[in-house]
Amino acid sequence: MELLFFGLIWLGSFLIGRGINWLFRFMMSDLHVSTDFPNRSSMLFISIYGFFILMLIRHRKNFLLSAMLFFFFLFILLVYFVSGIYVQHLQPSEIAAGLVFGAVWLTLMALGLEMFRLLSFIKKDIEKDPA
């Protein structure tokens, strides 16, 4: 089930990134909006790596290791943000918007995954005890 949701996150991030980009250019065609707003690579970055970190944290029993993984992920996000500004010469708002849209998509998919997991537990419980 997690592999299916990983595929949905990857595909959805790609499609939503293109759709939001088109929507901003369509709605604000008379204003100067960057052609890369929101940044699709930052959206994919937080969605894919965020899902990996989420699954690693979810399946770990050691709280200290989970906290270290979370802070390592925050550090990687900070490095990505700074390198996007200085190396790729992107606007900070483009990267921040991509990270926000990606985080919203990741949150919705994680919520969906947990709902499917909860429903499968309920279904197993009902099948086990029909009375």
The first five atom37 places (N, CA, C, CB, O) and aatype in JSON, in Angstrom:
{
  "aatype": [12, 6, 10, 10, 13, 13, 7, 10, 9, 17, 10, 7, 15, 13, 10, 9, 7, 1, 7, 9, 2, 17, 10, 13, 1, 13, 12, 12, 15, 3, 10, 8, 19, 15, 16, 3, 13, 14, 2, 1, 15, 15, 12, 10, 13, 9, 15, 9, 18, 7, 13, 13, 9, 10, 12, 10, 9, 1, 8, 1, 11, 2, 13, 10, 10, 15, 0, 12, 10, 13, 13, 13, 13, 10, 13, 9, 10, 10, 19, 18, 13, 19, 15, 7, 9, 18, 19, 5, 8, 10, 5, 14, 15, 6, 9, 0, 0, 7, 10, 19, 13, 7, 0, 19, 17, 10, 16, 10, 12, 0, 10, 7, 10, 6, 12, 13, 1, 10, 10, 15, 13, 9, 11, 11, 3, 9, 6, 11, 3, 14, 0],
  "atom_mask": [
    [1, 1, 1, 1, 1],
    [1, 1, 1, 1, 1],
    [1, 1, 1, 1, 1],
    [1, 1, 1, 1, 1],
    [1, 1, 1, 1, 1],
    [1, 1, 1, 1, 1],
    [1, 1, 1, 0, 1],
    [1, 1, 1, 1, 1],
    [1, 1, 1, 1, 1],
    [1, 1, 1, 1, 1],
    [1, 1, 1, 1, 1],
    [1, 1, 1, 0, 1],
    [1, 1, 1, 1, 1],
    [1, 1, 1, 1, 1],
    [1, 1, 1, 1, 1],
    [1, 1, 1, 1, 1],
    [1, 1, 1, 0, 1],
    [1, 1, 1, 1, 1],
    [1, 1, 1, 0, 1],
    [1, 1, 1, 1, 1],
    [1, 1, 1, 1, 1],
    [1, 1, 1, 1, 1],
    [1, 1, 1, 1, 1],
    [1, 1, 1, 1, 1],
    [1, 1, 1, 1, 1],
    [1, 1, 1, 1, 1],
    [1, 1, 1, 1, 1],
    [1, 1, 1, 1, 1],
    [1, 1, 1, 1, 1],
    [1, 1, 1, 1, 1],
    [1, 1, 1, 1, 1],
    [1, 1, 1, 1, 1],
    [1, 1, 1, 1, 1],
    [1, 1, 1, 1, 1],
    [1, 1, 1, 1, 1],
    [1, 1, 1, 1, 1],
    [1, 1, 1, 1, 1],
    [1, 1, 1, 1, 1],
    [1, 1, 1, 1, 1],
    [1, 1, 1, 1, 1],
    [1, 1, 1, 1, 1],
    [1, 1, 1, 1, 1],
    [1, 1, 1, 1, 1],
    [1, 1, 1, 1, 1],
    [1, 1, 1, 1, 1],
    [1, 1, 1, 1, 1],
    [1, 1, 1, 1, 1],
    [1, 1, 1, 1, 1],
    [1, 1, 1, 1, 1],
    [1, 1, 1, 0, 1],
    [1, 1, 1, 1, 1],
    [1, 1, 1, 1, 1],
    [1, 1, 1, 1, 1],
    [1, 1, 1, 1, 1],
    [1, 1, 1, 1, 1],
    [1, 1, 1, 1, 1],
    [1, 1, 1, 1, 1],
    [1, 1, 1, 1, 1],
    [1, 1, 1, 1, 1],
    [1, 1, 1, 1, 1],
    [1, 1, 1, 1, 1],
    [1, 1, 1, 1, 1],
    [1, 1, 1, 1, 1],
    [1, 1, 1, 1, 1],
    [1, 1, 1, 1, 1],
    [1, 1, 1, 1, 1],
    [1, 1, 1, 1, 1],
    [1, 1, 1, 1, 1],
    [1, 1, 1, 1, 1],
    [1, 1, 1, 1, 1],
    [1, 1, 1, 1, 1],
    [1, 1, 1, 1, 1],
    [1, 1, 1, 1, 1],
    [1, 1, 1, 1, 1],
    [1, 1, 1, 1, 1],
    [1, 1, 1, 1, 1],
    [1, 1, 1, 1, 1],
    [1, 1, 1, 1, 1],
    [1, 1, 1, 1, 1],
    [1, 1, 1, 1, 1],
    [1, 1, 1, 1, 1],
    [1, 1, 1, 1, 1],
    [1, 1, 1, 1, 1],
    [1, 1, 1, 0, 1],
    [1, 1, 1, 1, 1],
    [1, 1, 1, 1, 1],
    [1, 1, 1, 1, 1],
    [1, 1, 1, 1, 1],
    [1, 1, 1, 1, 1],
    [1, 1, 1, 1, 1],
    [1, 1, 1, 1, 1],
    [1, 1, 1, 1, 1],
    [1, 1, 1, 1, 1],
    [1, 1, 1, 1, 1],
    [1, 1, 1, 1, 1],
    [1, 1, 1, 1, 1],
    [1, 1, 1, 1, 1],
    [1, 1, 1, 0, 1],
    [1, 1, 1, 1, 1],
    [1, 1, 1, 1, 1],
    [1, 1, 1, 1, 1],
    [1, 1, 1, 0, 1],
    [1, 1, 1, 1, 1],
    [1, 1, 1, 1, 1],
    [1, 1, 1, 1, 1],
    [1, 1, 1, 1, 1],
    [1, 1, 1, 1, 1],
    [1, 1, 1, 1, 1],
    [1, 1, 1, 1, 1],
    [1, 1, 1, 1, 1],
    [1, 1, 1, 1, 1],
    [1, 1, 1, 0, 1],
    [1, 1, 1, 1, 1],
    [1, 1, 1, 1, 1],
    [1, 1, 1, 1, 1],
    [1, 1, 1, 1, 1],
    [1, 1, 1, 1, 1],
    [1, 1, 1, 1, 1],
    [1, 1, 1, 1, 1],
    [1, 1, 1, 1, 1],
    [1, 1, 1, 1, 1],
    [1, 1, 1, 1, 1],
    [1, 1, 1, 1, 1],
    [1, 1, 1, 1, 1],
    [1, 1, 1, 1, 1],
    [1, 1, 1, 1, 1],
    [1, 1, 1, 1, 1],
    [1, 1, 1, 1, 1],
    [1, 1, 1, 1, 1],
    [1, 1, 1, 1, 1],
    [1, 1, 1, 1, 1]
  ],
  "atom_positions": [
    [[0.83, -1.19, 0.0], [0.0, 0.0, 0.0], [0.88, 1.26, 0.0], [-0.94, -0.01, 1.22], [0.55, 2.26, -0.64]],
    [[2.0, 1.19, 0.72], [2.88, 2.36, 0.77], [3.53, 2.63, -0.58], [3.95, 2.16, 1.82], [3.75, 3.78, -0.95]],
    [[3.83, 1.57, -1.31], [4.41, 1.74, -2.64], [3.4, 2.38, -3.6], [4.89, 0.39, -3.2], [3.77, 3.2, -4.44]],
    [[2.14, 2.01, -3.47], [1.09, 2.63, -4.28], [0.98, 4.12, -3.96], [-0.26, 1.92, -4.03], [0.86, 4.94, -4.87]],
    [[1.01, 4.47, -2.69], [0.93, 5.87, -2.31], [2.18, 6.64, -2.73], [0.71, 6.01, -0.81], [2.1, 7.82, -3.05]],
    [[3.34, 5.98, -2.73], [4.55, 6.63, -3.23], [4.38, 6.99, -4.71], [5.78, 5.74, -3.03], [4.75, 8.08, -5.13]],
    [[3.84, 6.06, -5.48], [3.58, 6.35, -6.89], [2.58, 7.47, -7.08], [0.0, 0.0, 0.0], [2.74, 8.32, -7.95]],
    [[1.53, 7.47, -6.25], [0.55, 8.56, -6.32], [1.16, 9.9, -5.94], [-0.63, 8.25, -5.41], [0.84, 10.93, -6.55]],
    [[2.03, 9.9, -4.95], [2.68, 11.15, -4.54], [3.57, 11.66, -5.66], [3.51, 10.95, -3.26], [3.56, 12.85, -5.96]],
    [[4.33, 10.77, -6.29], [5.23, 11.19, -7.36], [4.44, 11.72, -8.55], [6.13, 10.02, -7.79], [4.74, 12.8, -9.06]],
    [[3.45, 10.97, -8.98], [2.64, 11.38, -10.13], [1.83, 12.64, -9.82], [1.7, 10.24, -10.55], [1.76, 13.55, -10.65]],
    [[1.23, 12.68, -8.65], [0.44, 13.84, -8.27], [1.27, 15.1, -8.13], [0.0, 0.0, 0.0], [0.83, 16.18, -8.52]],
    [[2.48, 14.97, -7.59], [3.36, 16.14, -7.47], [3.72, 16.68, -8.84], [4.64, 15.78, -6.7], [3.76, 17.9, -9.05]],
    [[3.99, 15.78, -9.76], [4.33, 16.22, -11.11], [3.15, 16.91, -11.77], [4.78, 15.02, -11.95], [3.3, 17.99, -12.35]],
    [[1.97, 16.3, -11.69], [0.79, 16.87, -12.35], [0.3, 18.14, -11.67], [-0.33, 15.84, -12.38], [-0.07, 19.11, -12.34]],
    [[0.29, 18.14, -10.35], [-0.15, 19.34, -9.63], [0.83, 20.48, -9.85], [-0.3, 19.05, -8.13], [0.42, 21.63, -9.97]],
    [[2.13, 20.17, -9.9], [3.12, 21.21, -10.17], [2.89, 21.86, -11.53], [0.0, 0.0, 0.0], [2.95, 23.09, -11.65]],
    [[2.61, 21.06, -12.53], [2.31, 21.62, -13.85], [0.99, 22.38, -13.85], [2.26, 20.52, -14.9], [0.88, 23.45, -14.46]],
    [[-0.02, 21.83, -13.17], [-1.34, 22.46, -13.15], [-1.33, 23.8, -12.41], [0.0, 0.0, 0.0], [-1.93, 24.76, -12.88]],
    [[-0.67, 23.85, -11.28], [-0.6, 25.1, -10.52], [0.2, 26.15, -11.29], [0.02, 24.87, -9.13], [-0.14, 27.33, -11.3]],
    [[1.27, 25.71, -11.92], [2.08, 26.62, -12.74], [1.22, 27.21, -13.86], [3.31, 25.89, -13.32], [1.25, 28.42, -14.09]],
    [[0.47, 26.37, -14.55], [-0.4, 26.84, -15.62], [-1.47, 27.78, -15.08], [-1.06, 25.66, -16.35], [-1.78, 28.8, -15.69]],
    [[-2.05, 27.43, -13.92], [-3.1, 28.23, -13.32], [-2.6, 29.63, -12.96], [-3.66, 27.54, -12.08], [-3.29, 30.62, -13.22]],
    [[-1.42, 29.73, -12.37], [-0.88, 31.04, -12.03], [-0.59, 31.86, -13.28], [0.38, 30.89, -11.21], [-0.85, 33.06, -13.3]],
    [[-0.04, 31.23, -14.32], [0.23, 31.98, -15.55], [-1.05, 32.39, -16.25], [1.09, 31.14, -16.5], [-1.11, 33.47, -16.84]],
    [[-2.09, 31.56, -16.19], [-3.37, 31.89, -16.82], [-4.09, 33.01, -16.08], [-4.25, 30.65, -16.89], [-4.57, 33.95, -16.71]],
    [[-4.16, 32.92, -14.76], [-4.9, 33.9, -13.98], [-4.2, 35.24, -13.89], [-5.15, 33.36, -12.6], [-4.85, 36.28, -13.79]],
    [[-2.88, 35.23, -13.92], [-2.13, 36.48, -13.76], [-1.29, 36.76, -14.99], [-1.23, 36.41, -12.52], [-0.12, 37.1, -14.89]],
    [[-1.9, 36.62, -16.16], [-1.16, 36.79, -17.4], [-0.75, 38.25, -17.61], [-1.98, 36.31, -18.57], [0.27, 38.51, -18.26]],
    [[-1.52, 39.2, -17.09], [-1.16, 40.6, -17.27], [-0.11, 41.06, -16.26], [-2.4, 41.47, -17.17], [0.53, 42.09, -16.47]],
    [[0.07, 40.33, -15.17], [1.09, 40.66, -14.18], [2.35, 39.88, -14.48], [0.59, 40.37, -12.75], [2.32, 38.87, -15.19]],
    [[3.46, 40.35, -13.94], [4.71, 39.64, -14.13], [4.83, 38.53, -13.1], [5.92, 40.61, -14.03], [5.16, 38.78, -11.94]],
    [[4.56, 37.31, -13.52], [4.72, 36.14, -12.67], [5.78, 35.27, -13.31], [3.36, 35.37, -12.48], [5.76, 35.04, -14.52]],
    [[6.69, 34.79, -12.51], [7.77, 33.96, -13.02], [7.21, 32.71, -13.7], [8.73, 33.56, -11.88], [6.17, 32.19, -13.3]],
    [[7.9, 32.25, -14.72], [7.45, 31.05, -15.43], [7.67, 29.79, -14.59], [8.18, 30.91, -16.77], [7.14, 28.73, -14.92]],
    [[8.45, 29.9, -13.52], [8.74, 28.76, -12.67], [8.11, 28.92, -11.29], [10.24, 28.56, -12.55], [8.69, 28.49, -10.29]],
    [[6.94, 29.54, -11.22], [6.26, 29.72, -9.94], [5.06, 28.8, -9.87], [5.83, 31.18, -9.74], [4.2, 28.9, -10.75]],
    [[4.92, 27.94, -8.93], [5.88, 27.5, -7.92], [6.89, 26.54, -8.53], [5.15, 26.83, -6.73], [6.61, 25.9, -9.55]],
    [[8.03, 26.45, -7.93], [9.12, 25.63, -8.44], [8.73, 24.16, -8.34], [10.44, 25.9, -7.67], [8.47, 23.64, -7.26]],
    [[8.69, 23.5, -9.5], [8.26, 22.1, -9.53], [9.28, 21.17, -8.91], [7.99, 21.67, -10.95], [8.91, 20.17, -8.29]],
    [[10.56, 21.48, -9.06], [11.57, 20.59, -8.48], [11.54, 20.63, -6.96], [12.96, 20.95, -8.98], [11.78, 19.61, -6.31]],
    [[11.25, 21.79, -6.38], [11.14, 21.83, -4.92], [9.89, 21.11, -4.44], [11.14, 23.28, -4.42], [9.86, 20.54, -3.36]],
    [[8.85, 21.16, -5.26], [7.62, 20.43, -4.93], [7.87, 18.92, -4.95], [6.49, 20.8, -5.91], [7.44, 18.2, -4.05]],
    [[8.56, 18.45, -5.97], [8.91, 17.03, -6.03], [9.86, 16.65, -4.91], [9.54, 16.7, -7.39], [9.76, 15.57, -4.33]],
    [[10.81, 17.55, -4.59], [11.8, 17.28, -3.56], [11.13, 17.02, -2.22], [12.78, 18.44, -3.44], [11.4, 16.0, -1.57]],
    [[10.27, 17.94, -1.79], [9.66, 17.75, -0.47], [8.67, 16.6, -0.48], [8.96, 19.03, -0.02], [8.5, 15.93, 0.54]],
    [[8.01, 16.36, -1.58], [7.03, 15.27, -1.62], [7.71, 13.91, -1.53], [6.2, 15.35, -2.9], [7.31, 13.06, -0.73]],
    [[8.73, 13.7, -2.33], [9.38, 12.39, -2.38], [10.24, 12.15, -1.14], [10.24, 12.27, -3.63], [10.08, 11.12, -0.48]],
    [[11.13, 13.07, -0.82], [11.98, 12.87, 0.35], [11.18, 12.96, 1.64], [13.11, 13.89, 0.37], [11.49, 12.27, 2.61]],
    [[10.16, 13.78, 1.66], [9.3, 13.85, 2.84], [8.57, 12.54, 3.07], [0.0, 0.0, 0.0], [8.41, 12.11, 4.22]],
    [[8.13, 11.89, 1.99], [7.47, 10.6, 2.14], [8.43, 9.55, 2.66], [6.87, 10.14, 0.8], [8.07, 8.75, 3.52]],
    [[9.67, 9.54, 2.14], [10.67, 8.59, 2.64], [10.94, 8.8, 4.13], [11.99, 8.73, 1.85], [10.98, 7.84, 4.9]],
    [[11.11, 10.05, 4.53], [11.37, 10.34, 5.94], [10.15, 9.96, 6.78], [11.72, 11.83, 6.14], [10.29, 9.42, 7.87]],
    [[8.96, 10.25, 6.28], [7.74, 9.9, 6.99], [7.65, 8.39, 7.21], [6.51, 10.4, 6.23], [7.29, 7.95, 8.3]],
    [[7.96, 7.61, 6.2], [7.91, 6.16, 6.34], [9.01, 5.64, 7.27], [8.02, 5.49, 4.98], [8.79, 4.71, 8.04]],
    [[10.19, 6.25, 7.2], [11.26, 5.84, 8.11], [10.9, 6.15, 9.55], [12.58, 6.52, 7.74], [11.14, 5.33, 10.44]],
    [[10.35, 7.31, 9.79], [9.97, 7.69, 11.16], [8.81, 6.83, 11.65], [9.59, 9.18, 11.22], [8.78, 6.45, 12.82]],
    [[7.88, 6.53, 10.77], [6.71, 5.76, 11.18], [7.07, 4.34, 11.58], [5.7, 5.74, 10.07], [6.44, 3.78, 12.48]],
    [[8.05, 3.75, 10.93], [8.41, 2.35, 11.19], [9.55, 2.2, 12.19], [8.77, 1.67, 9.9], [9.98, 1.07, 12.46]],
    [[10.05, 3.28, 12.73], [11.11, 3.21, 13.74], [10.48, 3.22, 15.13], [12.11, 4.38, 13.59], [9.51, 3.93, 15.38]],
    [[11.04, 2.44, 16.01], [10.58, 2.42, 17.39], [11.43, 3.34, 18.27], [10.6, 0.99, 17.94], [10.99, 3.74, 19.35]],
    [[12.62, 3.67, 17.81], [13.53, 4.5, 18.59], [13.18, 5.98, 18.38], [15.01, 4.23, 18.19], [13.3, 6.5, 17.27]],
    [[12.75, 6.64, 19.44], [12.34, 8.04, 19.36], [13.51, 8.94, 19.02], [11.7, 8.48, 20.67], [13.36, 9.89, 18.24]],
    [[14.68, 8.66, 19.58], [15.85, 9.51, 19.34], [16.27, 9.46, 17.86], [17.03, 9.07, 20.24], [16.59, 10.49, 17.28]],
    [[16.26, 8.29, 17.28], [16.6, 8.16, 15.87], [15.58, 8.87, 14.98], [16.69, 6.68, 15.48], [15.95, 9.49, 13.99]],
    [[14.31, 8.78, 15.34], [13.26, 9.47, 14.58], [13.44, 10.98, 14.66], [11.87, 9.08, 15.11], [13.26, 11.67, 13.65]],
    [[13.78, 11.49, 15.82], [14.01, 12.93, 15.97], [15.23, 13.36, 15.16], [14.2, 13.3, 17.46], [15.22, 14.43, 14.54]],
    [[16.27, 12.55, 15.17], [17.47, 12.88, 14.38], [17.14, 12.89, 12.88], [18.6, 11.87, 14.66], [17.62, 13.76, 12.16]],
    [[16.35, 11.93, 12.42], [15.94, 11.9, 11.01], [15.13, 13.14, 10.64], [15.12, 10.64, 10.72], [15.32, 13.7, 9.56]],
    [[14.24, 13.57, 11.53], [13.44, 14.76, 11.27], [14.31, 16.0, 11.17], [12.39, 14.94, 12.37], [14.14, 16.8, 10.25]],
    [[15.24, 16.17, 12.1], [16.1, 17.35, 12.04], [17.08, 17.29, 10.87], [16.87, 17.49, 13.35], [17.46, 18.33, 10.33]],
    [[17.49, 16.09, 10.48], [18.32, 15.95, 9.29], [17.54, 16.37, 8.05], [18.82, 14.5, 9.13], [18.08, 17.02, 7.16]],
    [[16.26, 16.0, 7.99], [15.41, 16.4, 6.87], [15.24, 17.92, 6.83], [14.04, 15.72, 6.97], [15.29, 18.52, 5.75]],
    [[15.04, 18.55, 7.99], [14.95, 20.01, 8.02], [16.25, 20.66, 7.56], [14.61, 20.48, 9.44], [16.22, 21.69, 6.88]],
    [[17.38, 20.08, 7.93], [18.67, 20.6, 7.48], [18.81, 20.48, 5.97], [19.83, 19.85, 8.18], [19.26, 21.42, 5.31]],
    [[18.42, 19.34, 5.41], [18.48, 19.14, 3.96], [17.57, 20.13, 3.25], [18.08, 17.69, 3.59], [17.93, 20.66, 2.2]],
    [[16.38, 20.41, 3.81], [15.48, 21.41, 3.22], [16.13, 22.79, 3.22], [14.16, 21.46, 3.99], [16.03, 23.52, 2.24]],
    [[16.78, 23.14, 4.31], [17.45, 24.44, 4.39], [18.58, 24.54, 3.36], [18.01, 24.67, 5.81], [18.73, 25.57, 2.7]],
    [[19.36, 23.49, 3.23], [20.44, 23.47, 2.24], [19.87, 23.57, 0.83], [21.3, 22.19, 2.38], [20.41, 24.3, -0.01]],
    [[18.79, 22.86, 0.56], [18.15, 22.92, -0.76], [17.65, 24.34, -1.05], [16.99, 21.93, -0.84], [17.82, 24.84, -2.16]],
    [[17.04, 24.97, -0.06], [16.51, 26.32, -0.23], [17.63, 27.31, -0.54], [15.75, 26.76, 1.03], [17.51, 28.12, -1.46]],
    [[18.7, 27.25, 0.23], [19.82, 28.18, 0.03], [20.51, 27.91, -1.3], [20.83, 28.07, 1.18], [20.88, 28.85, -2.01]],
    [[20.71, 26.64, -1.65], [21.37, 26.34, -2.92], [20.51, 26.74, -4.11], [21.71, 24.85, -3.01], [21.03, 27.13, -5.16]],
    [[19.2, 26.65, -3.97], [18.31, 27.1, -5.05], [18.44, 28.59, -5.31], [0.0, 0.0, 0.0], [18.34, 29.04, -6.45]],
    [[18.65, 29.34, -4.24], [18.79, 30.79, -4.39], [20.15, 31.15, -4.97], [18.6, 31.49, -3.05], [20.23, 31.94, -5.91]],
    [[21.21, 30.57, -4.43], [22.55, 30.98, -4.83], [23.07, 30.27, -6.07], [23.5, 30.75, -3.71], [23.78, 30.88, -6.88]],
    [[22.74, 29.02, -6.25], [23.28, 28.27, -7.38], [22.36, 28.36, -8.6], [23.5, 26.8, -6.99], [22.83, 28.61, -9.71]],
    [[21.06, 28.14, -8.39], [20.13, 28.13, -9.52], [19.54, 29.5, -9.81], [19.02, 27.15, -9.25], [18.83, 29.67, -10.8]],
    [[19.82, 30.48, -8.95], [19.34, 31.86, -9.11], [17.81, 31.93, -9.2], [19.97, 32.5, -10.35], [17.26, 32.63, -10.05]],
    [[17.15, 31.19, -8.32], [15.69, 31.23, -8.25], [15.26, 32.24, -7.2], [15.12, 29.82, -7.92], [16.02, 32.56, -6.28]],
    [[14.06, 32.74, -7.33], [13.51, 33.63, -6.33], [13.12, 32.81, -5.1], [12.28, 34.42, -6.9], [12.64, 31.68, -5.23]],
    [[13.33, 33.37, -3.9], [12.93, 32.62, -2.7], [11.44, 32.29, -2.67], [13.3, 33.41, -1.45], [11.05, 31.25, -2.14]],
    [[10.62, 33.16, -3.23], [9.18, 32.89, -3.23], [8.84, 31.69, -4.12], [8.41, 34.13, -3.7], [7.89, 30.96, -3.82]],
    [[9.58, 31.48, -5.19], [9.33, 30.33, -6.06], [9.61, 29.02, -5.32], [10.19, 30.41, -7.33], [8.83, 28.07, -5.38]],
    [[10.75, 29.0, -4.61], [11.11, 27.78, -3.87], [10.16, 27.57, -2.71], [12.56, 27.86, -3.36], [9.7, 26.45, -2.48]],
    [[9.85, 28.64, -1.98], [8.94, 28.52, -0.83], [7.56, 28.06, -1.26], [8.84, 29.85, -0.08], [6.95, 27.23, -0.59]],
    [[7.05, 28.58, -2.37], [5.74, 28.16, -2.86], [5.76, 26.69, -3.26], [5.3, 29.04, -4.05], [4.81, 25.96, -2.99]],
    [[6.83, 26.25, -3.92], [6.94, 24.84, -4.27], [6.99, 23.95, -3.04], [0.0, 0.0, 0.0], [6.38, 22.88, -3.02]],
    [[7.71, 24.39, -2.01], [7.77, 23.62, -0.78], [6.42, 23.58, -0.08], [8.82, 24.19, 0.15], [6.03, 22.54, 0.46]],
    [[5.7, 24.69, -0.08], [4.39, 24.72, 0.57], [3.39, 23.84, -0.17], [3.86, 26.17, 0.66], [2.69, 23.04, 0.46]],
    [[3.3, 23.98, -1.49], [2.37, 23.14, -2.24], [2.75, 21.66, -2.13], [2.34, 23.56, -3.71], [1.87, 20.8, -2.03]],
    [[4.04, 21.36, -2.14], [4.47, 19.98, -1.97], [4.15, 19.44, -0.59], [0.0, 0.0, 0.0], [3.76, 18.28, -0.45]],
    [[4.3, 20.28, 0.44], [3.99, 19.84, 1.8], [2.5, 19.6, 1.97], [4.47, 20.87, 2.81], [2.1, 18.68, 2.68]],
    [[1.68, 20.43, 1.34], [0.23, 20.21, 1.41], [-0.13, 18.9, 0.73], [-0.55, 21.39, 0.76], [-0.93, 18.12, 1.25]],
    [[0.45, 18.65, -0.43], [0.17, 17.41, -1.15], [0.64, 16.21, -0.35], [0.84, 17.42, -2.53], [-0.07, 15.21, -0.26]],
    [[1.83, 16.29, 0.25], [2.36, 15.21, 1.07], [1.46, 14.96, 2.28], [3.79, 15.52, 1.52], [1.22, 13.81, 2.65]],
    [[0.98, 16.02, 2.91], [0.11, 15.88, 4.07], [-1.2, 15.2, 3.69], [-0.17, 17.24, 4.69], [-1.68, 14.32, 4.41]],
    [[-1.79, 15.59, 2.58], [-3.03, 14.96, 2.13], [-2.82, 13.48, 1.81], [-3.58, 15.69, 0.9], [-3.67, 12.65, 2.13]],
    [[-1.7, 13.15, 1.18], [-1.44, 11.76, 0.86], [-1.13, 10.94, 2.11], [-0.28, 11.67, -0.12], [-1.54, 9.78, 2.19]],
    [[-0.43, 11.52, 3.08], [-0.16, 10.8, 4.33], [-1.46, 10.57, 5.09], [0.84, 11.59, 5.2], [-1.65, 9.5, 5.67]],
    [[-2.34, 11.55, 5.08], [-3.65, 11.38, 5.71], [-4.45, 10.29, 5.0], [-4.43, 12.7, 5.7], [-5.09, 9.47, 5.66]],
    [[-4.41, 10.27, 3.7], [-5.09, 9.22, 2.94], [-4.52, 7.85, 3.22], [0.0, 0.0, 0.0], [-5.27, 6.88, 3.36]],
    [[-3.2, 7.74, 3.32], [-2.56, 6.47, 3.63], [-2.99, 5.97, 5.0], [-1.04, 6.6, 3.57], [-3.3, 4.79, 5.16]],
    [[-3.0, 6.85, 5.98], [-3.41, 6.44, 7.33], [-4.89, 6.07, 7.37], [-3.12, 7.55, 8.34], [-5.27, 5.17, 8.12]],
    [[-5.72, 6.75, 6.6], [-7.14, 6.4, 6.55], [-7.34, 5.01, 5.93], [-7.93, 7.46, 5.75], [-8.15, 4.23, 6.43]],
    [[-6.61, 4.71, 4.85], [-6.7, 3.38, 4.25], [-6.19, 2.31, 5.22], [-5.91, 3.33, 2.94], [-6.75, 1.22, 5.3]],
    [[-5.13, 2.63, 5.94], [-4.6, 1.69, 6.91], [-5.62, 1.44, 8.03], [-3.26, 2.21, 7.5], [-5.82, 0.3, 8.44]],
    [[-6.25, 2.5, 8.52], [-7.27, 2.36, 9.56], [-8.47, 1.56, 9.05], [-7.73, 3.74, 10.05], [-8.99, 0.7, 9.77]],
    [[-8.89, 1.83, 7.83], [-10.02, 1.09, 7.27], [-9.69, -0.39, 7.08], [-10.46, 1.7, 5.94], [-10.56, -1.24, 7.24]],
    [[-8.44, -0.7, 6.73], [-8.06, -2.11, 6.58], [-8.06, -2.81, 7.93], [-6.68, -2.24, 5.91], [-8.42, -3.99, 8.02]],
    [[-7.66, -2.12, 9.0], [-7.73, -2.71, 10.33], [-9.18, -2.94, 10.76], [-7.02, -1.82, 11.36], [-9.49, -3.98, 11.34]],
    [[-10.05, -1.99, 10.47], [-11.46, -2.14, 10.8], [-12.07, -3.3, 10.0], [-12.23, -0.84, 10.51], [-12.86, -4.07, 10.54]],
    [[-11.7, -3.41, 8.74], [-12.23, -4.49, 7.89], [-11.77, -5.85, 8.41], [-11.78, -4.3, 6.43], [-12.55, -6.79, 8.46]],
    [[-10.5, -5.95, 8.81], [-10.0, -7.22, 9.36], [-10.71, -7.56, 10.66], [-8.49, -7.14, 9.6], [-11.0, -8.73, 10.92]],
    [[-10.98, -6.56, 11.48], [-11.67, -6.79, 12.75], [-13.09, -7.25, 12.52], [-11.66, -5.54, 13.6], [-13.58, -8.12, 13.24]],
    [[-13.77, -6.68, 11.53], [-15.14, -7.08, 11.23], [-15.16, -8.49, 10.65], [-15.79, -6.09, 10.24], [-16.06, -9.27, 10.99]],
    [[-14.21, -8.85, 9.79], [-14.16, -10.19, 9.21], [-13.83, -11.22, 10.26], [-13.15, -10.25, 8.08], [-14.29, -12.36, 10.18]],
    [[-13.02, -10.85, 11.26], [-12.61, -11.78, 12.29], [-13.74, -12.07, 13.27], [-11.41, -11.25, 13.04], [-13.92, -13.2, 13.71]],
    [[-14.5, -11.04, 13.6], [-15.6, -11.18, 14.57], [-16.9, -10.68, 13.93], [-15.29, -10.39, 15.88], [-17.28, -9.53, 14.12]],
    [[-17.6, -11.56, 13.18], [-18.81, -11.1, 12.49], [-19.98, -10.81, 13.44], [-19.23, -12.13, 11.48], [-20.87, -10.04, 13.08]],
    [[-19.99, -11.38, 14.59], [-21.13, -11.18, 15.51], [-20.9, -10.01, 16.37], [-21.37, -12.39, 16.37], [-21.75, -9.69, 17.21]]
  ]
}
